[in-house]
Amino acid sequence: MARTELPFSLQLDFSGEGTLARRLARSIVQALAEGQLSDGDRMPSTRALAKHKRVSRSAAVDAYEELIASGFLVARAGSATMVEEGARRAALSGVRTSSMPRTTPPRGGEPSQCADSPRYNLLPGFPDPVLLNNQSWRSAWRKAAAGSTADWDDSHPKEHHAHQSPYHFFPDLRLALADHIRRTRGIVCAPEDIFIFPGFAVALRILVPTLVNHAGPIAFENPGFVSGRRALEQVGYRLRPITVNHDGISVDHLKSADVAVYVTPAHQYPLGARMSVDRRRKLLEWAAADDRLIFEDDYDGEFRYDVPPMPALRSMNLGGNHVVYLGTASKVLSRDLRIAWAVVPERFREIVRQRVISQGDYANPVAARALTYMLESGSMIRQIASSQRTYGARRAALTAALNKQLPEATLHGIDAGLHLVLTHPRLRDDVAIVRKLASQGLICVALSETYLSNEESRSGLICGYSRLPESLAASAAGLLADVINN
């Protein structure tokens, strides 16, 4: 049953530069600033707005999606699109969406006050589902669900044995991934060297015991990625903390007793360092000297801002023999996809293959097929590009707000990824600060909890900005400043 449309009257000025959708989005923000719209107002449907303003419905849809992604509007399943709490204040402050030119707010207006504090989700490592291109995503899943699992069998019959899953090798996905990482990360490999797993932790728990003995510790970044640490500890490895600085892991601190090393060189988690090319070479030389392995977690490797790309360790000289490259689609599409991939050195192809067969941990075939369609159609590349523009705008908004409201703070790791680290002279007990922030509606992570060694532990806040619209950056920074300063 069609929804009954409420009467509305909006005076919108479409003048200016940009596409019709962007001009429409800009005019709605201006209407907020002028008081034509206010927090909590119900917006007309895209169909009604398009008819009323004599524009195409696609322009109205694109404008709403831009405003939702930027936090001015909110859409909930089964209900109308509404003006988000705090949107008018943001409009009055001159906040823009990620694709809008900055506008000057009208003089004399006062921002509206909200009785309830908004909730800010600054947890790192999560993409914003609002940014996902629904048309491409739904199309990929429809095609994946319509296919038969037998299609996976027939495409590579020689790879199957009676005792293994009929589709766990996913030849089409491996071929698409080989092309994707060649173009985006410079990694040249055979599709047969790529293995698919139902998640990053599963990949580590299968690969590391298969390729690395327990004779010594695995060198691990300190601070480091907690999920990676837990996965390695679950399969019985002792981890030795290695200091991280602005160039990444300190290679000079590695020892001959270390049997392998785990690194996040693209955007070190959590401090955000981008490992320099010189340090990458030294790390590869260390691995080659005694035939050790480097586990390269390409954490946040898809997103960088105003800086040139760094070569993946796996793509460099010596990398082909000594690097296991790990990647996922969780930062681009969804963590719920639960698909990870690993590129292993060719010399380990058969032993990994046999271990995967015997282990029996397989990715969901429909999800794998959907990802294949996203890659083959070019939707994955387009999603990365469009998301990066929005995340870049959100990063800029949050860093500007923090620099203004917390001038004594230092922001780390802002050149790439989806999070930053905030340190401050008054931020001594970050765990207590995180608890206090959570009680007031802001969720982030304590830096000290990512350290293996308490002796080197520092206090700080790990703040993700991927799900923080530009319109909420100033108020989020204000809450952070209030709690840290008081």
N, C-alpha and C positions, 0 to 999 in steps of 0.2 A: 504494500500500500504506500502510495506516495506521501511524503511528509507535507503537512500543511505549512505553507510559507507565511511568515509574519510580515506585515508591511514594514518597509524600511525606507529611509531617505538618506543617502550619502552623497555629499558634494565632493567628487573626486577630480583632481586635476591630473590628466595624463601627460602633461607637457614634459619636455626634457629628453634626455638621451636614453638609449637602451631599448631592449625589446619591449613589446606591449606588456608582457607578464611582469617584467621588472618595474616598468612605470606604474603598473597597477599596484604592485606591492608597495612601492614608494608612496603612492597616494594614500594607501590605507594607513601607513605609519603616520603620514601627515594628518590624516583625519583623527587619529588617536591623539596627537599632540594638540590639535585644535579643540578637542573635547567632543567631537561628533561621536566618537566611540569611547568606551571606558571599560575598565577591568570587569570581566564577568559577562559582558554583553554577548548575546547570541548573534553570530554572523549569518548572513543569508547564505543559502546553498550556492555552490559555484554555478549551477544552472540559472538560478534566479539572478545572481549578480551579473552573469554574462548577458542575460536577456535585458536587464534593467539598464546596463551601461552600453549595450550594443557592441559587445566584444565577443570574441570566440570563447567557447567554454574551456578550451585547452589553455588559453591565456589565464583564465580565472583559476583553473586547477593549479597551474604552475606558480601563480602568485601566492595562492594559499600554502602550497608546499614550501615555498621559500619563507613565508612568514611563520609557519609551524617550525621549520628547522631553526629559525632564528629566535624562537621563543615568544613571538608576539601573539600567536594564536595557538590553541591546543585542540586537537581532534581526538575524540574517544569513540571507540566502536559503539554503534547503536545510538549515538546522540549527535547533536549539532556541533559544528565548529564554534568555539568560544574564544573571546579575547582573554588571554592569559593574565593571571594576577601579576601586577608589576609592569605590564606592557605600556600603560600610559606614562608612567614615570620614566621608563626607558626612552619612549618617544620624545618626551619633553627634554631629556638630557642629550638628544641628538644621536642616540644609538641607531645604527643602521643594520640592515641584514647583510649577509655575507656577500651578496652580489649588487648591493645598492650603493650609489655614490652618497657621500655624507650630505645631510641636509641641515640647515640651520633651524633650530627649534624656535617657535614663536615666542615673543617676549610677553611677560606678564602672567604666564600660566604657572600654576603650582601643581607639583606632582601629587597624585592621589596617594593616600595612605592605606596600607593593608593591615587589617587587624591580626591576621595570622602570618607568622614567618614562613616564607617559602622554603621548600626543601631542595637542597642542591646535591646532586649526585656527582661527586668528584672522584669516584673510584677509578683507578687507572686500568687501561687494557680493554675497555669495552667500546665497540663502535656504537654510533647512534642509529637505532633501527629506523628512525624517521627518514634518514638520508638514503635508505636503500631504494633503488629504482623498482617499485612494485611491479611494473609491467614486465620488466626483464626477469625479475625474480619469480613471479608467478608463472610466466611462460616456461622458464627452465624446469620448474617443479611439475608443471602439467606434462611436459614432454617426458620427463624422467619417470613419472608415475605411469604414463601410458606405455612405456617400453616394457619388454619382457626381460627377466634375468637371463634367459637363454641367449639374448643378444650378446651378453658379455662372454658367454662360453664360446660361441661360434667364431668370435673375432680373433681368438687365439687358442685353438684347441690343443696345440702341442704343449701348452703350459699347464695343463690340468692333469691331475692324477685322481684316482678313485677316492683317496682318503682326504682330499682337500676341498675347501669351499669352492663351488663352481665359478665364482666371480670375483674372488678377492684380489686378483692381480689388476683388474680394471685397466686394460691396455689403452682404451681411448682416453681415459683421464691421465694416464702416465704420459701419453703422447702430447696431450694438450698442455700439461704442466711443463714438460721439457721445452716446449716452444715458449711458454710464458716466462719461465725463469731465465731462459736465454735472452729474451728481449728486455726484461725488467731488471735482471740482476747480473747479466753477463756470464751466466753459468752454462757451459756447453757439456751436455751429458747425454748418454743413451737413455731412452725411456725405460729400458730394462734395469737401469741403476736407480730408478725411483720406486719407492715402496710407500703404500698407502696404509694409514693407521686410523683407528677411531679415537683420535685425540692426541695431543702433544705428549701427555704424561705416559700414555700407553706406548708411544713410539720410543721414548727413553727407556722404559722398563723392559722392552724387548731388545732394543739395539745394543745398549751399553753392555749387559752381561754377555751378549753374543760376541762382541768385538773386543772387550777389555777385561783383562784378568783382575783379580782382587789382591794382587801382590803388593800394591801400594795405594796411596790416596789419589783421588781425582782432584786436581786443582780447580777451585771454584771462586768466582768473583766475590769480593767482599766490600760493600754489600752486593747482594745478588738476587736473582729471581727465585722467590720462595717455592713456587710450584716445581721448578726444575730441581731445586735442592731436595724437596720431599720425594720426588720420583726416584732420584738416585739413592737416597737413604733407604727407601722401601726395598730396593734390590740389594742392600747390604754393603754399599760403598761408604768408605770413610772419606769425607771431604776436607780439603785443606784450604783455608781462606787465603786469598791473594788480594792485596791492596789494589784498588782502582783509583786512577787519577783522571785528569782532564783528557788524557790520550787513551784511556781504556785500561785494561788489565796490565799490571806491572810485570812484564815478561822477565825482567831480571830477578824476580822473586821466585820464579819456577825452579824446581829442583829435579835432579835426575831420578829421584824416587817416585815422582809423580807419573802415574801410568797414563793419564789423559788430562785434558783441560776442557772446561765448559765455559763458553763466552757468548756474550750478546754484543757483537762489535758494531752493528748498524746504529743502535741507540741503546747504550748500556742500561740495563734495568737494575736499580732505579735512577742512578745519577745522571743518565742521559748523555754520557760521553760518546763521541764518535771515534772509534779507534783509528789512529792515524795510519797512513799507508806504510810508513817506516816501521811502526810497531807491528803491523800485520805481517810484514816480511820477517821480522825477528821471531815472531810466534811460529810462523811456518818453518823457519830454519830450526827452531828448537824441536819441533815435532819430527822433522825429517832426520835429525841427528841420531835419534835412537828409535826411529820407527814408531812414534806415538801418534795418537789420534786427537784431533780437535773436534769438539762438538759445537758447531756454529748455529746458535739459535738466532734466526733472523728477526728478532723481536722489533716490531714497529718499523721494519725495513722499508715498508711501502711509502711512508710519509716523511717528507723533509721540506724545509721552508727556507728559501733564499740561500741555500748552500748546495754545492755540487755533490753528486752521488759518490760514494766510496765503493770500491770494488768489493764484492763478497770474497771472503777468504777462499771459498771453494773455486772461485774463478781465477785465482792467482796461480803463478808458478808454484809447484809443489802441492797446491791445494787438491788436485785430483786424486792424489795418493794418500793424503793425510787428513782430509776434512770430511766429516759427516755433516751435511747441510740440512737443517730442519726448518720447515715452514708450515704455516697454516693460513686459512682464510678467515680466522676468527676476528682479526682487526679490521677487515674490509667488509665482510658480509655479516656473519653472526657467529658468536661462540657456540650457539646451539647446533651448528652444522656438524661439529665434532668430526672434522677431517683434518688430519695432519699428513705431511709427506716428508720423506727423508731421501736425500741423494747420497748414496754410499759409494765409496771407491769401487771401481770395477772388480778389483781383486777379492772383494767381500760379497759380490753379488750372489753367488750360489749359497754360501753359508747363511746369509740373511734370508734368502728365499726359503731355505729348508726350515729355519727357525720360525718364520712367519706361518708356514704350513702347519708345523707342529703346535704352535702356540694357540692358533684358532681365534685370535682377536681380529675381527674384520670390521671395516667401516660399513656403514649402512649403504647398500647398493643404490638405493633411490637417491640419497643425498649425494653420493659420489657421481651419479649420472647428472644430477642437477648442476653440480659444480662444473662438470665437463661441458655442459651446454653454455654456462656462463663464460667459460674460457674460450670456447670455440666461436661463440657469437661476437666476441669483443666486449661483452657487457662487463666483464671483470675489470678490464683496463679503463673503461669509461667510468665505472664506479669508483675506482681509485682516484681518477682525475677530479671528478666532481666532489668526492668526499674531502680530498685534500684542500680544495678551495675553501670549503666551509670550515674544516678544522683549522686551517690557517687563520681565518678570520676570528674564530673563537679563541685561538691561542693569542692573537694580537690583542683582543679585547681584554682577556684575563691578565696578561702581562702588563698592559697599560694601567689597568685598574689597580693591580698589586703595587706597581711602581709608584703610583700616586698615593695610595692609602697606607702602604708599608714601605716608606723610602729606605729604611735601614735593612730591609730584607735583601737576600741574594737569591736569584732565580737560576737554577741549574737545568741544563738539558733542553733548552727551548728551541734548538735548531731543527729538531726532528721529533717524530713520534707523536704520541697522544697524551703525554703528561709532562709535568715539570716538577722539580723539587724546590721547595721553599725552605730556606734556613734564615734564622733571625737571632740576634743576640739574646732576646728574651725567651726564646723557644728552647727551654732546657729540658722539660719533661714532655716529650711529644706524645707519649701514650695518654697522659692525662688531658692534654690539649685536644687530642682526637676524640676522647670520650665527651669532653665538654661541647665540642663542635657538634657531635652527633646528637646530643641532647637538645641542641638548638636548630637542628635540621640540615646540617652539612656533614656529608660523609666523605672522608679521605683516609689515607693510610699513614701510619707512623713510620718514618724512615728507619728508626732504630730497630724495628722488628725485622728488617731485611738483612741484618748483619749476622754472620756466622760467629764472629769473634766479638765479644763484648768489650774487649780492650780498645778496639778501634771504633766502637759505635758512636754515631753522631745523632743528634736530634734534628728533626726536620719533618716536613709534611710532603707527601707524595700526592699531587693534585692532578687528576685527569681532567681535561677540558673538552673531551670529545662530546660529552652530553650536557655541556653547559652553554646554552645559547648566549649570543652576544648581549642580549637584553638583560641578562641576569648577572653578567660579569661584575659590574660595579657593586651590586648588593652582596654578592658572594664574597668579594674582596673586603667589603665593609665588615661583614661578619667575622672573617678571618682576622682582620685588624683589631676588632673589638676584643675578641677572645685572647689573642696573643698579647696585646698591650695591657690587658686587665687581669 
